[in-house]
Each structure stands twice: as C-alpha cells, then as structure tokens.
C-alpha cells in the first residue's frame, strides 16, 4: 500500500539531481560527498544549493496579518534597553560592570529628567576612593628656636616620619550625542575632591611655622578639580574630524609623559583633529589657580595667581617614521607675582622663595619642545626635548635682570618579551654654572608630574628634600617630580632657573606574572648637573655631583583585572652619593633613606 505523500517536498536545485529509489534489498548507506562534510570543506569548493521548500498543508492555520499587531499601542524600547526588555539583563544601579544608566551606557529618559529633551543625553557618574599610607625617612632640619627633644639641637634631627591621606573624588558628566563613533555635541562635567590628611614628623617647625605647635598635623580640604563645558563646534569630514572648545577647570598634559605641564587648571582650550585623527592640535590658555598647601587641590575660593600659561601643540602620527607620533610644543609662561608676598596655609613663605635677596620677582619664559612616542620595530620609545628662553626680571643672586637659557631632554626605551617589559631611562636638565652672571641656565618646568623612571614609586620622584642650610622653607626637589628646582613648593612656588640641574640614568622592568598581578622594579642613578648654585647658597668651596642610587620595587594587584580596584605596595631606598651626604645628614647617622607606599584605589 502506498503511503500518503509528505506535507513538505523538496525540489532539486540547479546543481542537484534526484537519486533513483533504492531497492528493498539495498541496505547500504547512501554515498557520501567528502567535499561537503561539515568541517571538512575543500578550499574553493562550493556545494550544491538546497532545493526550494514548498508548503503543502491545507489544514494549517494562516499567520495573522500585520494589522493584528498595531505598533501605536505596543511600546518598543530603544536599542539600548532592548536586551533588558527581552529579559537578558536587569540593570542594577550599583553594578559598574554591566549596562548601567549612571555609567553612561544608556541615554536618559526625557520624561523622567527635567530640562532633558531628546533621546541622546547620557549621564556618567564616578566615585573614587584613593587611600595612601606612607612611612618614610628623609633629612629633616631642626627648627631654629626649638626641637622636639631638649639637649639635641643640631642642624639635622631624626629622619623618620609618616603621612596618611584619604581622598574621595566625586564626578558627574552630562553629555549629548552618541559618542561611540563621534565626538559629543556638548558636555558638562564637574569633579569635586575631598581630602583628609595626617602627618607626623620628629621635629618642630616642619609642619607648622609656630615653635609652640606640635610636630603632627591633621587637615582636610575640598577642592574643585574639574568644572568645564565642552562644546562641539563642527565636524570637518565624514570620519568625524572635528573642532571643539572647552572652557573651565580642566585637565591638560602638555606632552606624552608630563614633563612640562600636567595639571587641572582654569582655562580655555580649542582642540581638534584632521586627516582621520592622524593630526591633532591644541590651543590653550590657563590662568593658574592657587593650591591648598597640604592636599595640593585647587583652592577656588582664593583669587587665582598672576601666573598665566599659553600653550600650542600639534601631533602627527607616523612622523618622522611609521609607528611614531611626533609632537611639537610651544608654551609661554608669564608670571607677574613680583609685587606680592604669599604665605602658605602652614605659615611658611611660598612666594618669593627664601633664597638670596628674598625679593619678589616677575619672569617671562618661552618653552619650545619636541616630543615623540611610539615604536621603532620592537623597541618602544618615548622622548622629550625642551629649551627654555626668556627673562627673569629680578635674579635673587644679583637683584638684576637675567636672561634664561636652559635645556631639558629625556628618553625612555623599552622592549616587550612575552610577559616582561624591560626599559632604559635617561634624563638631563641643565644646571646654572655661574649664579652671579646675568644668565640663568638651570632648567625648571611650569608644573611637572612625570610618568617616568618608576614614577611615584621612585624615592627621588616621590619625596621632597628640604634644602636646609641654604634656604628656609625651600626644597631641593619637588614632590612627584624629577627636577632639582629649589622651589618653596611645586604647587605654590615660582619657577626657579637658578638651580643645580639633574642627570639620571636608570633601568627597570614590568613583569605581568598574572593578568591581575604585576611586579615593577627600577634602579636609577642621579647626579647634580652643576653644583655652583648649591655652593653659593651653602657658602661651600666644592660639593660633589653624585646624588646616589634610587632603588624601588612595586607590586600592583588588580583583583578583577580591571581598573575598578587597584592595590599597590612599593618600597624605595635612596643610597646617597658623595654630593647628597655632603649636603644632608640625620641625628642617628643613618646612611640610607627609605620610603614605603601603600595605596588602594577603588573606583565606581
């Protein structure tokens, strides 16, 4: 008996023939085409097309017409909320790892937010906790009037101290535009920082100017680190090359590693790109804000300084060679603080620095620099070179006008091999060879904050050494900097081109033992480039140039392999050379100096 025909039939395609029916005695398998077996297709082989599927089922129910689903009655979510509507994910406001409206992953709903129109406004909030515990030793001068311990008056006292600092950063941004593939049309951003800090030192008049004040200090401060409007002026190509302008307190880094200027300051900036982002430019003007003495945060309730900075730079990718980005920078620093005396929050003079004739001064400096970042073959390369040219209206050595002619160069090369990056570093900053002539040749930056030679895990970069015996409330080097600039502070002091300069040669490496755990090691040798300025301030006939060896080791742990939780523990040591030992000492005659940095950053 013949069976009923199937409901669905397949007609042969153009390259397919119908095989003959098999006899009842034929029990063998059908022939196999090896060229079309799944996963074993021969290169260049195209199998036969499948036959056309026809429907032959008279009893089937027809599909409902489109009119049965009116789109004006069933809400359709936007493309950002589609997966939540389908039940794939469920948003949680405290979860930064999945889609979250508070993290800018989805636009705001116009019917729930005032003053919001359209469906392309994004809100992004951030909260960062930065905790620092830092025991350290460094040469600490004894106060003129008193000391912490009776019968122990000397030039230098005990060298141990520690700092505790807790900073909370709260940021919010409102952005218009789909920024995944084009610049925002407009952006409003505010970031506030709240800092609590505690310091303890073994001598009086180090933290506070009053001799009766204790040798420990607790302080707190709220600073405004960002408050700007970013407006998109225009697009100039179908690849979204653009011009934009940003006004307000904003971050700016003048070069790849932060050698010249790296700060968050009040200013106006015109920036953009061309040629598919292969060419970028910045035109910026900054009016520098006062800083809080103990936290280093912006003090917006104080009048801004009479210190102005104009910067223009251009970037070009694949210039001078492929895979290398070249940058040319021109900056003009105009300082007009020659008629004021500034006392910091602890009672110490900040401007002018207590060096030489103690006279307030003005200066004009033009920086011209070339910077490069990229690679040459397998070698990663970063380099900077600057020349500083201008005029110091009142040199504190001569009380006369002096010409400024100073230079700086730095180079870092690294090589990646599997999970290791090995690097060599070198830096040179010219020093003043004759403080009593009318030319100042000691290089100083506007506000350096370099990521170089171990960065802030390095002892020399992290710690500030008081220049005891040659000046009061003056530091040989600046915190989070490499230059020996002899300033009252990097945050509140003026640039000083009467300084001994610096030479640095170092080696180091980063070792990614796991995706979450990295070890970094650095060894730098440092010298004064010229000690003539130090000899004049100390009234010494000769001071050797070697500063010593700076050795550091750091462990960085990211438990989720992201930047949301980063823990760092580092230890550094300064093994002083002849020049450092000639200048500094300590009561307990410790030969070497140490610092430990425990830092935990938690970000949302």
C-alpha positions as CSV (number, residue, x, y, z in Angstrom):
1,X,0.0,0.0,0.0
2,X,1.3,3.4,-0.9
3,X,1.7,5.9,2.0
4,X,0.3,9.4,1.9
5,X,2.7,11.9,0.4
6,X,4.6,14.2,2.9
7,X,3.3,17.6,3.6
8,X,6.7,19.2,2.7
9,X,8.5,18.4,-0.5
10,X,11.9,19.5,-1.7
11,X,12.5,20.2,-5.3
12,X,16.1,19.6,-6.6
13,X,18.2,22.7,-7.0
14,X,20.1,23.7,-10.2
15,X,23.1,21.6,-9.3
16,X,21.2,18.7,-7.6
17,X,19.8,15.6,-9.3
18,X,17.2,13.3,-7.8
19,X,18.8,9.9,-6.9
20,X,16.9,6.7,-8.0
21,X,14.8,5.0,-5.4
22,X,16.6,2.2,-3.5
23,X,15.5,-1.4,-3.9
24,X,14.2,-3.2,-0.8
25,X,17.4,-5.3,-0.9
26,X,19.7,-2.3,-0.8
27,X,20.7,-1.9,2.8
28,X,23.9,0.0,2.3
29,X,24.3,3.7,3.3
30,X,23.9,6.4,0.6
31,X,27.1,7.6,-1.0
32,X,29.0,10.4,1.0
33,X,30.4,13.5,-0.7
34,X,33.6,14.1,1.3
35,X,33.9,17.6,-0.1
36,X,30.7,18.8,1.7
37,X,31.1,17.1,5.1
38,X,30.6,19.6,7.9
39,X,34.0,21.0,8.9
40,X,35.9,19.3,6.0
41,X,35.2,21.5,3.1
42,X,37.9,21.6,0.4
43,X,39.3,25.2,-0.2
44,X,37.4,26.7,-3.2
45,X,34.6,24.1,-3.1
46,X,31.0,25.3,-3.3
47,X,28.4,22.7,-2.5
48,X,25.1,22.3,-4.3
49,X,22.4,24.7,-3.3
50,X,19.5,23.3,-1.3
51,X,16.1,22.8,-3.0
52,X,13.3,25.2,-2.8
53,X,10.9,24.5,0.2
54,X,7.2,24.4,-0.7
55,X,4.3,24.2,1.7
56,X,1.5,21.7,1.0
57,X,-0.6,21.5,4.2
58,X,-4.2,22.6,3.5
59,X,-5.2,22.2,7.2
60,X,-2.6,24.6,8.5
61,X,-3.7,27.9,10.2
62,X,-2.6,31.0,8.4
63,X,-0.3,33.5,10.1
64,X,-2.2,36.6,11.4
65,X,-1.9,39.7,9.1
66,X,0.4,42.6,10.2
67,X,-2.7,44.7,11.1
68,X,-3.2,42.4,14.1
69,X,-0.1,44.0,15.8
70,X,-0.7,47.8,15.9
71,X,2.6,49.5,16.6
72,X,0.9,52.5,18.1
73,X,-0.3,50.5,21.0
74,X,2.7,48.4,21.9
75,X,5.8,50.3,23.2
76,X,9.1,49.4,21.5
77,X,12.2,50.1,23.7
78,X,15.2,51.9,22.3
79,X,18.1,49.9,21.2
80,X,20.0,50.4,24.5
81,X,17.2,48.9,26.6
82,X,16.1,46.2,24.2
83,X,18.1,43.4,25.9
84,X,16.6,44.4,29.3
85,X,13.1,44.3,27.8
86,X,13.9,40.8,26.5
87,X,14.9,39.8,30.0
88,X,18.6,39.1,29.1
89,X,19.9,41.5,31.7
90,X,18.5,43.5,34.6
91,X,20.0,46.9,35.4
92,X,21.4,47.4,39.0
93,X,22.5,50.9,39.8
94,X,25.4,49.8,41.9
95,X,26.9,47.4,39.2
96,X,29.6,49.1,37.2
97,X,30.4,46.0,35.1
98,X,27.2,45.7,33.2
99,X,24.9,48.1,31.4
100,X,24.1,51.0,33.8
101,X,22.4,54.3,33.1
102,X,24.5,56.0,35.8
103,X,27.7,55.0,33.9
104,X,26.6,56.4,30.6
105,X,25.7,53.1,29.0
106,X,22.1,54.2,28.2
107,X,20.5,57.6,27.5
108,X,18.4,59.3,30.0
109,X,14.6,59.2,29.5
110,X,13.4,62.7,28.7
111,X,10.1,62.2,30.6
112,X,11.9,61.5,33.9
113,X,14.6,64.1,33.9
114,X,14.0,67.9,33.9
115,X,15.5,70.0,31.1
116,X,16.3,66.9,29.1
117,X,14.9,66.8,25.6
118,X,15.6,64.1,23.0
119,X,17.0,60.6,23.5
120,X,20.7,61.2,23.2
121,X,21.6,62.7,26.6
122,X,23.9,60.5,28.7
123,X,24.8,60.8,32.4
124,X,28.0,59.4,33.8
125,X,28.8,59.4,37.5
126,X,32.0,58.4,39.2
127,X,33.2,57.9,42.7
128,X,36.9,57.2,43.5
129,X,38.5,56.4,46.9
130,X,42.2,57.0,47.0
131,X,44.0,55.8,50.2
132,X,47.7,56.4,50.9
133,X,49.8,55.2,53.8
134,X,53.4,56.4,53.5
135,X,56.1,55.9,56.1
136,X,59.4,57.4,55.0
137,X,62.8,58.8,56.1
138,X,64.5,61.9,54.8
139,X,66.8,64.6,56.1
140,X,64.8,66.8,58.5
141,X,66.3,70.1,59.7
142,X,66.0,71.2,63.3
143,X,64.0,74.3,64.0
144,X,65.9,77.5,64.8
145,X,64.1,78.2,68.1
146,X,63.4,74.7,69.4
147,X,63.4,71.0,68.8
148,X,61.2,68.1,69.8
149,X,63.8,66.8,72.2
150,X,65.7,69.0,74.7
151,X,69.6,69.0,74.5
152,X,69.5,67.8,70.9
153,X,69.9,71.0,69.0
154,X,71.7,70.4,65.7
155,X,71.3,71.2,62.0
156,X,69.5,67.9,61.3
157,X,67.3,65.9,63.6
158,X,65.7,62.4,63.3
159,X,64.6,61.4,59.9
160,X,61.5,59.2,60.3
161,X,58.0,60.4,59.5
162,X,54.8,59.2,58.0
163,X,51.8,60.5,56.1
164,X,48.2,59.3,55.9
165,X,46.0,60.6,53.2
166,X,42.4,59.8,52.1
167,X,40.9,61.4,49.1
168,X,37.3,61.0,47.7
169,X,36.6,62.1,44.2
170,X,33.0,62.6,43.1
171,X,32.4,63.3,39.4
172,X,29.4,63.8,37.2
173,X,29.1,64.4,33.5
174,X,26.1,65.2,31.2
175,X,26.9,64.5,27.5
176,X,24.8,64.9,24.4
177,X,25.5,62.7,21.4
178,X,26.3,59.1,20.6
179,X,29.9,59.2,21.5
180,X,30.7,55.6,20.5
181,X,31.6,56.8,17.0
182,X,31.7,60.6,17.0
183,X,32.6,63.4,19.5
184,X,30.0,64.7,21.9
185,X,27.9,67.7,20.8
186,X,28.2,69.2,24.3
187,X,29.4,68.0,27.6
188,X,29.1,69.4,31.2
189,X,31.5,68.0,33.8
190,X,32.1,68.6,37.5
191,X,34.6,66.7,39.8
192,X,35.0,67.5,43.5
193,X,37.7,66.2,45.7
194,X,37.6,65.8,49.4
195,X,40.9,65.1,51.2
196,X,41.8,64.3,54.8
197,X,45.5,64.1,55.6
198,X,47.6,63.4,58.7
199,X,51.3,63.9,59.0
200,X,53.7,63.2,61.9
201,X,57.4,64.3,61.9
202,X,60.0,64.1,64.7
203,X,60.9,67.9,64.7
204,X,59.0,71.1,65.3
205,X,58.5,73.9,62.8
206,X,58.5,71.4,59.9
207,X,54.7,71.1,59.5
208,X,53.7,74.4,61.1
209,X,55.7,77.6,61.5
210,X,54.9,78.3,65.2
211,X,57.6,76.8,67.5
212,X,54.8,76.0,70.0
213,X,52.8,74.0,67.5
214,X,53.1,70.2,67.8
215,X,55.0,68.1,65.3
216,X,51.9,66.4,63.9
217,X,49.1,67.9,61.9
218,X,45.6,66.9,60.7
219,X,44.0,68.8,57.9
220,X,41.1,68.5,55.4
221,X,40.1,70.3,52.3
222,X,37.5,70.3,49.5
223,X,38.8,71.2,46.0
224,X,37.2,71.6,42.6
225,X,39.3,69.6,40.1
226,X,37.0,69.8,37.1
227,X,34.2,72.2,36.2
228,X,34.0,72.8,32.4
229,X,31.8,73.0,29.4
230,X,32.9,71.2,26.2
231,X,31.2,72.4,23.1
232,X,31.5,70.7,19.7
233,X,31.9,73.4,17.1
234,X,31.8,71.3,13.9
235,X,32.7,68.2,12.0
236,X,35.0,68.7,9.1
237,X,35.0,65.2,7.5
238,X,32.9,62.1,7.1
239,X,35.3,60.5,9.6
240,X,34.3,62.9,12.3
241,X,37.4,65.0,12.3
242,X,36.3,68.0,14.4
243,X,36.9,71.2,16.2
244,X,35.8,71.7,19.8
245,X,36.2,74.3,22.6
246,X,36.4,73.6,26.3
247,X,36.0,76.3,29.0
248,X,36.6,76.0,32.7
249,X,38.7,74.0,35.2
250,X,40.0,71.1,33.1
251,X,42.9,68.6,33.0
252,X,45.7,69.2,30.5
253,X,49.0,67.4,29.8
254,X,51.4,69.3,27.6
255,X,53.4,66.2,26.4
256,X,53.2,62.4,26.5
257,X,54.8,62.0,29.9
258,X,54.0,65.2,31.7
259,X,57.5,66.8,31.8
260,X,56.4,70.4,31.2
261,X,52.9,70.8,32.5
262,X,50.4,68.3,33.8
263,X,47.7,69.8,36.0
264,X,44.0,70.7,36.3
265,X,43.6,74.4,35.9
266,X,41.3,77.2,34.9
267,X,41.5,77.8,31.2
268,X,40.1,77.8,27.7
269,X,41.1,75.3,25.1
270,X,40.5,74.9,21.4
271,X,41.3,71.4,20.1
272,X,40.5,69.0,17.3
273,X,41.9,66.7,14.7
274,X,42.3,66.2,11.0
275,X,43.2,63.5,8.4
276,X,41.3,60.7,10.1
277,X,42.7,61.6,13.6
278,X,46.3,61.3,12.3
279,X,46.8,65.0,13.0
280,X,45.7,66.6,16.3
281,X,46.1,70.1,17.8
282,X,45.6,72.1,21.0
283,X,45.5,75.9,21.6
284,X,45.1,76.6,25.3
285,X,45.3,79.5,27.7
286,X,45.4,78.9,31.5
287,X,45.1,81.2,34.5
288,X,46.6,79.2,37.3
289,X,44.6,78.6,40.5
290,X,46.0,78.7,44.0
291,X,46.5,75.3,45.5
292,X,45.8,74.1,49.0
293,X,49.1,73.6,50.8
294,X,48.6,70.2,52.3
295,X,46.4,68.4,49.8
296,X,47.6,70.0,46.6
297,X,43.9,70.5,45.5
298,X,42.6,73.6,43.7
299,X,41.5,76.4,46.1
300,X,38.8,78.0,44.0
301,X,37.7,80.4,46.8
302,X,41.1,82.2,46.6
303,X,42.0,84.6,43.9
304,X,43.8,82.9,41.0
305,X,47.5,83.6,40.8
306,X,49.1,86.2,38.5
307,X,50.6,83.3,36.6
308,X,49.5,82.7,33.0
309,X,50.3,79.9,30.6
310,X,49.7,79.8,26.8
311,X,50.3,76.5,25.0
312,X,50.1,75.4,21.4
313,X,51.0,71.9,20.3
314,X,50.4,69.7,17.3
315,X,50.6,65.9,17.0
316,X,51.3,63.9,13.8
317,X,51.1,60.1,13.6
318,X,53.7,58.2,11.6
319,X,56.1,61.1,11.6
320,X,59.2,61.0,11.2
321,X,58.9,57.3,10.8
322,X,55.9,54.9,10.7
323,X,54.5,53.9,14.2
324,X,56.0,57.0,15.8
325,X,53.8,60.0,16.8
326,X,55.7,63.3,16.8
327,X,54.6,66.4,18.8
328,X,55.8,70.0,18.7
329,X,55.0,72.2,21.7
330,X,55.4,76.0,22.2
331,X,54.4,77.4,25.6
332,X,54.7,80.9,27.1
333,X,54.6,81.2,30.9
334,X,54.1,84.8,32.0
335,X,54.4,85.4,35.8
336,X,53.5,88.7,37.3
337,X,53.8,88.0,41.1
338,X,56.7,90.4,41.6
339,X,54.7,92.7,43.9
340,X,53.3,90.2,46.4
341,X,54.3,88.1,49.3
342,X,52.4,84.8,49.7
343,X,52.3,82.8,52.9
344,X,51.1,79.2,52.7
345,X,48.4,77.6,54.9
346,X,51.1,76.4,57.4
347,X,52.6,79.9,57.9
348,X,55.7,79.5,55.7
349,X,56.6,81.9,52.9
350,X,55.7,80.5,49.5
351,X,56.4,83.5,47.2
352,X,59.1,84.6,47.0
353,X,61.2,81.7,48.0
354,X,63.6,82.4,50.9
355,X,66.7,82.4,48.8
356,X,69.2,85.1,48.1
357,X,67.9,88.7,48.4
358,X,64.3,87.4,49.2
359,X,62.9,89.8,46.6
360,X,59.6,89.2,44.7
361,X,60.1,88.8,41.0
362,X,58.5,88.6,37.6
363,X,59.6,86.4,34.7
364,X,58.7,85.5,31.1
365,X,59.7,82.1,29.7
366,X,59.0,80.6,26.3
367,X,59.4,76.8,26.1
368,X,60.0,75.1,22.7
369,X,59.9,71.4,22.6
370,X,59.7,68.2,20.5
371,X,58.2,65.0,21.9
372,X,57.9,61.5,20.4
373,X,56.0,58.4,21.4
374,X,55.7,55.1,19.6
375,X,58.0,52.4,18.5
376,X,60.8,51.6,16.1
377,X,60.5,47.9,15.2
378,X,60.3,46.0,18.5
379,X,61.6,48.9,20.6
380,X,59.0,51.2,22.4
381,X,60.3,54.7,22.5
382,X,59.3,57.9,24.3
383,X,61.4,61.1,24.2
384,X,61.2,64.8,25.1
385,X,63.5,67.8,24.5
386,X,62.8,71.3,25.6
387,X,64.5,74.6,25.5
388,X,63.5,77.4,27.9
389,X,64.2,81.0,26.8
390,X,63.2,84.3,28.4
391,X,63.9,86.8,31.1
392,X,64.0,86.8,34.9
393,X,63.3,90.4,36.0
394,X,65.0,90.0,39.4
395,X,67.6,87.3,39.9
396,X,67.7,86.6,43.6
397,X,71.5,86.3,43.4
398,X,72.2,89.7,41.7
399,X,69.0,91.7,42.0
400,X,69.4,92.3,38.3
401,X,67.6,91.2,35.2
402,X,68.9,87.9,33.9
403,X,68.4,86.1,30.6
404,X,67.1,82.5,30.8
405,X,68.7,79.8,28.7
406,X,68.0,76.3,29.9
407,X,67.5,72.9,28.4
408,X,66.0,69.5,29.1
409,X,66.0,66.1,27.5
410,X,64.6,62.7,28.5
411,X,64.5,59.4,26.7
412,X,62.9,56.0,27.7
413,X,63.2,52.8,25.5
414,X,61.6,49.5,26.4
415,X,61.4,46.1,24.9
416,X,58.5,43.6,25.3
417,X,59.1,39.9,25.6
418,X,56.2,37.8,26.4
419,X,55.0,38.9,29.9
420,X,58.0,41.2,30.5
421,X,58.8,44.8,29.6
422,X,62.4,45.8,30.1
423,X,63.3,49.5,29.9
424,X,66.2,52.0,30.0
425,X,65.7,55.6,31.0
426,X,67.8,58.7,30.8
427,X,67.2,62.4,31.6
428,X,69.3,65.6,31.6
429,X,68.3,69.0,32.9
430,X,70.9,71.8,32.6
431,X,72.2,73.5,35.8
432,X,73.3,77.0,36.4
433,X,77.1,77.2,36.2
434,X,77.5,80.8,37.5
435,X,74.8,82.2,39.7
436,X,76.3,85.7,39.7
437,X,76.3,86.3,36.0
438,X,73.3,87.6,34.1
439,X,72.3,84.3,32.6
440,X,70.3,81.6,34.3
441,X,70.8,78.2,32.8
442,X,69.1,75.9,35.4
443,X,66.1,74.2,33.8
444,X,62.7,74.3,35.5
445,X,59.2,73.3,34.3
446,X,55.9,75.0,34.9
447,X,54.2,72.2,36.7
448,X,55.8,68.8,36.1
449,X,54.2,65.5,37.1
450,X,56.1,62.9,35.0
451,X,55.3,59.2,34.4
452,X,59.0,58.3,34.0
453,X,61.7,56.1,35.6
454,X,59.4,54.5,38.1
455,X,57.2,57.5,38.5
456,X,55.9,58.0,42.1
457,X,57.3,54.6,43.3
458,X,60.7,56.1,43.0
459,X,62.2,57.6,46.1
460,X,63.5,60.8,44.4
461,X,60.3,61.4,42.5
462,X,58.1,60.8,45.5
463,X,59.9,62.6,48.3
464,X,60.8,66.3,48.7
465,X,64.2,67.0,50.4
466,X,64.3,70.3,52.5
467,X,67.3,72.4,51.4
468,X,68.5,73.0,55.0
469,X,71.4,75.4,55.4
470,X,71.0,77.2,52.1
471,X,67.4,78.5,52.3
472,X,64.4,78.3,54.6
473,X,61.1,76.6,53.6
474,X,62.8,75.6,50.3
475,X,63.0,72.1,48.9
476,X,65.8,70.8,46.7
477,X,63.4,68.8,44.6
478,X,59.6,68.8,44.2
479,X,57.2,66.0,45.2
480,X,56.1,64.0,42.2
481,X,58.8,65.5,40.1
482,X,62.4,64.8,39.0
483,X,63.8,68.3,38.7
484,X,66.1,69.9,41.3
485,X,64.4,73.2,41.1
486,X,65.0,74.8,44.6
487,X,61.3,76.0,45.0
488,X,59.2,76.6,48.0
489,X,56.8,74.1,46.5
490,X,55.7,72.9,43.1
491,X,52.1,73.9,43.8
492,X,52.5,77.4,45.2
493,X,56.1,78.4,44.4
494,X,57.5,80.1,41.3
495,X,59.8,78.6,38.7
496,X,63.4,78.9,39.5
497,X,66.2,78.8,36.9
498,X,69.0,79.2,39.4
499,X,69.3,75.5,40.2
500,X,71.8,72.7,40.0
501,X,70.1,70.7,37.3
502,X,69.8,66.9,37.1
503,X,71.3,63.9,35.4
504,X,69.5,60.5,35.6
505,X,70.4,57.1,34.2
506,X,68.2,54.1,35.0
507,X,66.9,50.7,34.2
508,X,63.8,48.9,35.1
509,X,61.2,46.3,34.2
510,X,57.5,45.5,34.5
511,X,56.6,41.8,35.0
512,X,53.0,40.7,34.5
513,X,53.0,37.5,36.5
514,X,49.2,37.1,36.0
515,X,46.6,39.3,34.4
516,X,45.9,40.6,37.9
517,X,49.4,40.9,39.4
518,X,52.4,43.0,38.2
519,X,55.8,43.5,39.7
520,X,57.9,46.5,38.8
521,X,61.5,47.2,39.6
522,X,63.6,50.3,39.0
523,X,67.2,51.4,39.6
524,X,68.2,55.0,38.9
525,X,71.5,56.8,39.4
526,X,71.3,60.5,39.9
527,X,73.7,63.4,39.8
528,X,73.6,67.2,40.1
529,X,74.4,68.6,36.6
530,X,76.2,71.6,38.2
531,X,76.7,72.4,41.9
532,X,77.7,76.0,41.5
533,X,74.3,77.3,42.8
534,X,74.5,74.9,45.8
535,X,78.0,76.1,46.6
536,X,76.9,79.7,46.6
537,X,73.9,79.1,48.8
538,X,75.8,76.9,51.2
539,X,79.0,79.0,51.1
540,X,81.0,75.9,50.4
541,X,84.0,75.7,48.2
542,X,83.1,72.4,46.5
543,X,80.2,69.9,46.5
544,X,80.4,66.6,44.7
545,X,77.9,65.9,42.0
546,X,76.7,62.3,42.8
547,X,73.2,62.2,44.4
548,X,73.2,58.5,44.7
549,X,71.2,55.4,43.8
550,X,67.4,55.3,43.8
551,X,66.1,51.7,44.1
552,X,62.4,50.8,44.1
553,X,60.2,47.7,43.9
554,X,56.4,47.8,43.5
555,X,53.7,45.2,43.4
556,X,50.3,46.1,41.8
557,X,47.3,43.9,42.2
558,X,44.0,44.3,40.3
559,X,41.7,41.6,41.7
560,X,39.2,41.7,38.9
561,X,41.7,42.5,36.1
562,X,40.1,46.0,35.8
563,X,40.9,49.5,37.0
564,X,38.0,49.5,39.4
565,X,40.1,48.1,42.3
566,X,43.9,48.7,42.2
567,X,46.1,48.0,45.2
568,X,49.8,48.9,45.2
569,X,52.6,48.3,47.7
570,X,56.0,49.8,46.9
571,X,59.3,50.2,48.7
572,X,62.1,52.6,47.7
573,X,65.5,53.4,49.0
574,X,68.0,56.2,48.4
575,X,71.6,55.2,48.7
576,X,73.2,58.6,49.0
577,X,76.3,59.6,47.0
578,X,79.0,62.0,48.0
579,X,77.1,65.1,47.0
580,X,74.0,64.2,49.0
581,X,76.0,63.2,52.1
582,X,77.9,66.5,51.8
583,X,74.6,68.4,51.9
584,X,72.5,66.4,54.3
585,X,72.7,64.2,57.4
586,X,70.5,63.0,60.2
587,X,70.8,62.8,64.0
588,X,71.0,59.0,64.1
589,X,73.7,58.9,61.3
590,X,71.6,56.6,59.1
591,X,73.4,56.2,55.9
592,X,70.4,55.3,53.7
593,X,66.9,56.6,53.4
594,X,63.7,54.6,52.8
595,X,60.1,55.1,51.9
596,X,57.1,52.7,51.7
597,X,53.9,53.5,49.8
598,X,50.7,51.6,50.4
599,X,48.0,52.8,48.0
600,X,44.5,51.4,47.4
601,X,42.2,53.0,44.7
602,X,38.6,51.9,44.4
603,X,36.6,53.3,41.5
604,X,33.0,53.3,40.5
